[in-house]
């Protein structure tokens, strides 16, 4: 593969790509600058989800400064006729085609502000799926968007909990979601920028457009602000490692829901020993397991709340993620005080 590198952590059909972890040449445009921390985050997120990561090799990543090698063209800006000869595109195609797969294309963006034009810290670009001519993919796009928005909404409370990330949220938006440095954490449906797709008139394809073209069932471009990337990439903070793992698992649970996968490996019945008589379950395993997890989540959430904290209604989804429920409770407690 030359300058690219595939790192495999498990057998799940999940691919995390980070094409902009080095400076790149982009046809007709200035040099595309390196997006800091995207390579290390792609590797760690893929590891947590037990999938694979496709990045530029460690040697290339370490050797290149701010000036790109002319041979390194931006794989997120390819013409359709280049897909068969580009190493990145060919490797991506081999990894996602066939059975259902989940492609996460990780990018770095500037912090939200009026100057940058960005409205949130995490943008979910699903336009590649939305523009697909296949009705099945088009429908899967909205299912995945809804699942990602729901899972990351809970993670946002953890992110804005200063005791975990070291960066406190500053209030809430009108819909009750937390604000980080004055802006929402997640934008699930960007319309003009950071959508994950280039205009068809230009004849260029992003990584997510390429994976959808190769037959990938679910593909999303995720743009992380500099603030969020810096928090998630920290090595010296246990809280930040927890946030990174929670972020990865939120993505994985969203794909499970969108792809109608079993809720968890624990929900699967144990294999019957040879010759043993299989027992007929008295209730649906998934429902039973889900109820069990929800009960544990409620208990854990209550343990995290101090006696002085106000009672907060905990949804079943929040109960399954006790850290998010505890973070949400602490934020509400600060607002009350």
C-alpha positions as CSV (number, residue, x, y, z in Angstrom):
1,X,0.0,0.0,0.0
2,X,3.1,2.3,0.1
3,X,2.3,5.5,2.1
4,X,-1.0,4.3,3.5
5,X,-1.6,2.0,6.5
6,X,-4.4,-0.3,7.6
7,X,-4.5,-1.1,11.3
8,X,-7.0,-3.8,12.3
9,X,-8.2,-4.2,15.9
10,X,-11.1,-6.7,15.4
11,X,-13.4,-8.4,12.9
12,X,-16.2,-5.8,12.9
13,X,-16.9,-4.3,9.5
14,X,-16.1,-0.8,10.8
15,X,-13.6,1.5,9.0
16,X,-12.4,4.8,10.5
17,X,-10.4,7.0,8.0
18,X,-8.3,10.1,8.6
19,X,-7.2,11.3,5.2
20,X,-6.2,14.8,6.4
21,X,-3.7,13.9,9.1
22,X,-0.9,15.2,6.8
23,X,-0.6,18.2,4.5
24,X,-1.9,17.3,1.1
25,X,-2.0,18.7,-2.5
26,X,-5.5,19.5,-3.7
27,X,-6.0,20.1,-7.5
28,X,-6.5,23.8,-8.2
29,X,-6.4,24.8,-4.5
30,X,-3.8,25.8,-1.9
31,X,-2.2,23.1,0.2
32,X,-4.7,21.4,2.5
33,X,-3.2,21.8,6.0
34,X,-2.8,19.0,8.4
35,X,-5.8,18.4,10.7
36,X,-4.2,17.8,14.1
37,X,-4.9,14.7,16.2
38,X,-7.1,13.1,13.5
39,X,-4.8,10.2,13.0
40,X,-4.4,9.2,16.6
41,X,-8.2,9.7,17.2
42,X,-9.0,7.5,14.2
43,X,-6.7,4.7,15.6
44,X,-8.1,4.9,19.1
45,X,-11.8,5.1,18.0
46,X,-11.3,2.1,15.7
47,X,-9.7,0.2,18.5
48,X,-12.6,0.9,20.9
49,X,-15.1,-0.2,18.2
50,X,-13.0,-3.3,17.3
51,X,-12.8,-2.3,13.7
52,X,-10.1,-1.0,11.4
53,X,-8.4,2.3,10.7
54,X,-7.1,3.5,7.3
55,X,-4.6,6.4,7.6
56,X,-1.4,7.7,6.2
57,X,1.5,5.6,7.5
58,X,3.2,6.6,10.7
59,X,6.5,7.2,8.9
60,X,4.8,9.7,6.4
61,X,2.9,11.3,9.3
62,X,6.1,11.8,11.3
63,X,8.3,13.0,8.5
64,X,6.1,15.5,6.8
65,X,6.0,19.1,8.2
66,X,3.8,21.8,6.8
67,X,4.9,21.2,3.1
68,X,3.3,18.3,1.3
69,X,4.9,15.8,-1.0
70,X,3.5,16.4,-4.5
71,X,2.8,12.6,-4.7
72,X,0.4,12.9,-1.8
73,X,-2.9,14.1,-3.3
74,X,-6.0,14.6,-1.3
75,X,-8.1,11.3,-1.3
76,X,-11.1,13.4,-0.1
77,X,-11.1,15.3,-3.4
78,X,-10.8,12.7,-6.2
79,X,-12.3,12.6,-9.7
80,X,-14.5,9.6,-10.4
81,X,-12.1,8.3,-13.1
82,X,-9.3,8.2,-10.4
83,X,-10.9,5.7,-8.1
84,X,-9.5,2.7,-9.8
85,X,-5.9,3.9,-9.6
86,X,-5.8,5.7,-6.2
87,X,-4.4,3.6,-3.4
88,X,-6.7,5.2,-0.7
89,X,-9.8,4.6,-2.8
90,X,-8.9,1.1,-3.7
91,X,-8.2,0.1,-0.1
92,X,-11.4,1.7,1.1
93,X,-13.4,-0.2,-1.5
94,X,-11.9,-3.5,-0.4
95,X,-12.8,-2.8,3.2
96,X,-16.4,-1.7,2.9
97,X,-17.9,-3.5,-0.1
98,X,-20.1,-6.5,0.3
99,X,-21.9,-7.1,3.6
100,X,-23.2,-4.1,5.7
101,X,-20.3,-1.9,6.9
102,X,-19.9,1.4,8.8
103,X,-17.5,4.0,7.5
104,X,-16.5,6.9,9.7
105,X,-14.5,9.6,8.0
106,X,-12.8,11.7,10.7
107,X,-11.9,15.3,10.0
108,X,-10.8,18.4,12.0
109,X,-12.6,21.7,11.7
110,X,-12.1,25.1,13.3
111,X,-14.0,26.0,16.5
112,X,-17.5,27.3,15.9
113,X,-17.7,31.1,15.5
114,X,-19.1,33.7,13.3
115,X,-15.7,34.0,11.5
116,X,-15.5,30.2,10.8
117,X,-19.1,29.9,9.9
118,X,-19.4,26.7,11.9
119,X,-22.4,26.3,14.1
120,X,-21.3,23.4,16.4
121,X,-18.3,21.4,17.7
122,X,-19.3,18.2,16.0
123,X,-20.9,18.1,12.5
124,X,-22.4,14.9,11.1
125,X,-22.1,14.9,7.3
126,X,-24.4,12.3,5.8
127,X,-25.0,14.0,2.5
128,X,-23.3,11.2,0.6
129,X,-25.9,8.7,1.7
130,X,-28.8,11.2,1.3
131,X,-27.8,11.8,-2.4
132,X,-27.6,8.1,-3.2
133,X,-30.0,7.1,-6.0
134,X,-30.7,3.9,-4.0
135,X,-33.9,4.2,-1.9
136,X,-32.6,1.8,0.7
137,X,-29.4,3.9,1.3
138,X,-31.5,7.1,1.3
139,X,-33.8,5.7,4.0
140,X,-30.8,4.3,6.0
141,X,-29.3,7.8,6.0
142,X,-32.2,9.3,8.0
143,X,-32.2,6.3,10.4
144,X,-28.5,6.7,11.0
145,X,-28.8,10.4,11.5
146,X,-31.5,10.0,14.1
147,X,-29.5,7.3,15.9
148,X,-26.3,9.3,15.9
149,X,-28.0,12.5,17.1
150,X,-29.7,10.6,20.0
151,X,-26.5,8.8,21.1
152,X,-24.3,11.9,20.8
153,X,-26.8,14.0,22.7
154,X,-26.1,12.0,25.8
155,X,-22.4,12.1,25.2
156,X,-22.6,15.9,25.0
157,X,-23.5,16.1,28.7
158,X,-20.3,14.1,29.5
159,X,-18.2,16.4,27.4
160,X,-19.6,19.6,29.0
161,X,-19.1,18.2,32.5
162,X,-16.0,20.0,33.8
163,X,-15.1,17.3,36.3
164,X,-14.6,14.9,33.4
165,X,-13.2,17.0,30.5
166,X,-11.8,19.9,32.3
167,X,-13.9,22.2,30.1
168,X,-17.2,23.3,31.7
169,X,-20.3,23.8,29.6
170,X,-21.8,27.2,29.8
171,X,-25.6,26.9,29.9
172,X,-28.1,25.2,27.7
173,X,-29.7,25.8,24.3
174,X,-33.4,26.3,23.9
175,X,-33.9,22.6,23.4
176,X,-32.1,21.8,26.6
177,X,-28.9,20.6,25.0
178,X,-25.7,21.7,26.6
179,X,-23.5,24.5,25.2
180,X,-19.7,24.4,25.0
181,X,-18.1,27.8,24.8
182,X,-21.4,29.3,23.7
183,X,-22.2,26.8,20.9
184,X,-24.1,23.5,20.6
185,X,-22.0,20.4,20.7
186,X,-23.7,18.4,17.9
187,X,-25.1,19.6,14.5
188,X,-26.8,16.5,13.0
189,X,-27.8,18.0,9.7
190,X,-25.4,20.6,8.3
191,X,-26.8,22.0,5.0
192,X,-24.1,24.1,3.3
193,X,-20.7,23.2,4.7
194,X,-19.2,20.1,6.3
195,X,-21.9,17.9,4.8
196,X,-19.7,15.0,3.7
197,X,-20.4,15.5,0.0
198,X,-19.1,17.7,-2.9
199,X,-21.3,19.2,-5.5
200,X,-22.1,16.8,-8.3
201,X,-21.3,19.5,-10.9
202,X,-17.6,19.5,-9.9
203,X,-17.1,15.8,-10.6
204,X,-15.2,15.3,-7.3
205,X,-15.9,12.7,-4.6
206,X,-15.3,12.8,-0.9
207,X,-14.3,9.6,1.1
208,X,-17.9,9.1,2.1
209,X,-19.1,9.5,-1.4
210,X,-16.6,6.9,-2.6
211,X,-17.6,4.4,0.1
212,X,-21.3,4.8,-0.7
213,X,-20.3,4.3,-4.4
214,X,-18.5,1.1,-3.4
215,X,-21.7,-0.2,-1.7
216,X,-21.1,0.7,1.9
217,X,-24.4,0.6,3.8
218,X,-23.6,3.4,6.3
219,X,-21.1,6.2,5.9
220,X,-20.7,9.5,7.8
221,X,-18.1,12.3,7.7
222,X,-17.6,13.6,11.2
223,X,-16.0,17.0,11.7
224,X,-14.6,17.7,15.1
225,X,-13.7,21.2,16.4
226,X,-10.2,21.9,17.6
227,X,-11.4,22.1,21.2
228,X,-13.1,18.7,21.0
229,X,-10.1,17.1,19.2
230,X,-7.7,18.4,21.9
231,X,-9.8,17.0,24.7
232,X,-10.3,13.6,23.1
233,X,-6.6,13.2,22.2
234,X,-5.2,13.8,25.7
235,X,-3.2,10.9,27.0
236,X,-2.7,12.1,30.6
237,X,-6.3,12.4,31.6
238,X,-8.4,9.4,32.6
239,X,-11.6,11.5,32.1
240,X,-10.6,12.4,28.6
241,X,-9.9,8.7,27.8
242,X,-13.4,7.9,29.1
243,X,-14.9,10.6,26.9
244,X,-13.1,9.2,23.9
245,X,-14.3,5.7,24.6
246,X,-17.8,7.0,25.2
247,X,-17.7,8.9,21.9
248,X,-16.6,5.7,20.0
249,X,-19.3,3.6,21.7
250,X,-21.9,6.2,20.9
251,X,-21.0,5.8,17.2
252,X,-21.1,2.0,17.5
253,X,-24.5,1.9,19.3
254,X,-25.9,4.3,16.6
255,X,-24.7,1.9,13.9
256,X,-26.2,-1.1,15.8
257,X,-29.5,0.7,15.9
258,X,-29.4,1.8,12.2
259,X,-28.3,-1.6,11.0
260,X,-30.6,-3.6,13.3
261,X,-27.7,-5.5,14.8
262,X,-28.1,-7.3,18.2
263,X,-28.0,-4.7,21.0
264,X,-24.8,-6.2,22.6
265,X,-22.8,-9.5,22.4
266,X,-24.1,-10.1,26.0
267,X,-27.6,-10.3,24.6
268,X,-26.8,-13.3,22.5
269,X,-27.8,-16.7,24.0
270,X,-24.8,-18.8,24.9
271,X,-24.0,-21.6,22.4
272,X,-25.5,-24.9,23.4
273,X,-23.0,-27.7,24.3
274,X,-22.9,-30.7,21.9
275,X,-25.7,-33.1,22.6
276,X,-27.4,-30.8,25.2
277,X,-31.0,-30.0,24.9
278,X,-31.6,-26.3,24.0
279,X,-34.0,-24.5,26.3
280,X,-36.8,-22.4,24.9
281,X,-36.4,-18.8,26.3
282,X,-39.5,-17.6,28.2
283,X,-39.0,-14.0,27.0
284,X,-37.2,-12.1,24.3
285,X,-33.5,-12.1,25.1
286,X,-32.9,-8.5,23.8
287,X,-35.9,-7.1,25.8
288,X,-34.8,-8.9,29.0
289,X,-31.2,-7.8,28.6
290,X,-32.3,-4.2,27.8
291,X,-34.4,-4.1,30.9
292,X,-31.5,-5.5,33.0
293,X,-29.1,-2.8,31.7
294,X,-31.7,-0.1,32.3
295,X,-32.1,-1.1,35.9
296,X,-28.3,-1.1,36.5
297,X,-28.1,2.2,34.7
298,X,-30.6,3.8,37.1
299,X,-28.8,2.5,40.1
300,X,-25.4,3.7,38.9
301,X,-26.9,7.1,38.0
302,X,-28.3,7.4,41.5
303,X,-25.0,6.6,43.1
304,X,-23.3,9.4,41.1
305,X,-25.8,12.0,42.3
306,X,-24.9,13.7,45.5
307,X,-27.6,14.0,48.3
308,X,-27.8,17.7,47.6
309,X,-28.4,17.3,43.9
310,X,-31.9,17.8,42.5
311,X,-33.8,14.8,41.3
312,X,-33.6,14.6,37.5
313,X,-35.8,12.4,35.3
314,X,-33.6,9.8,33.6
315,X,-34.6,8.4,30.2
316,X,-34.0,4.7,29.4
317,X,-31.2,5.8,27.0
318,X,-29.6,7.9,29.6
319,X,-29.9,5.1,32.1
320,X,-27.9,2.9,29.8
321,X,-25.1,5.5,30.0
322,X,-24.6,6.3,33.7
323,X,-21.7,8.7,33.1
324,X,-23.9,10.8,30.8
325,X,-26.8,10.8,33.2
326,X,-24.5,11.9,36.1
327,X,-22.9,14.6,34.0
328,X,-26.4,15.9,33.0
329,X,-27.4,15.9,36.7
330,X,-24.3,17.8,37.8
331,X,-24.9,20.4,35.1
332,X,-28.5,21.0,36.2
333,X,-27.3,21.2,39.8
334,X,-24.8,24.0,38.9
335,X,-27.6,25.9,37.1
336,X,-29.9,25.6,40.1
337,X,-27.2,27.0,42.4
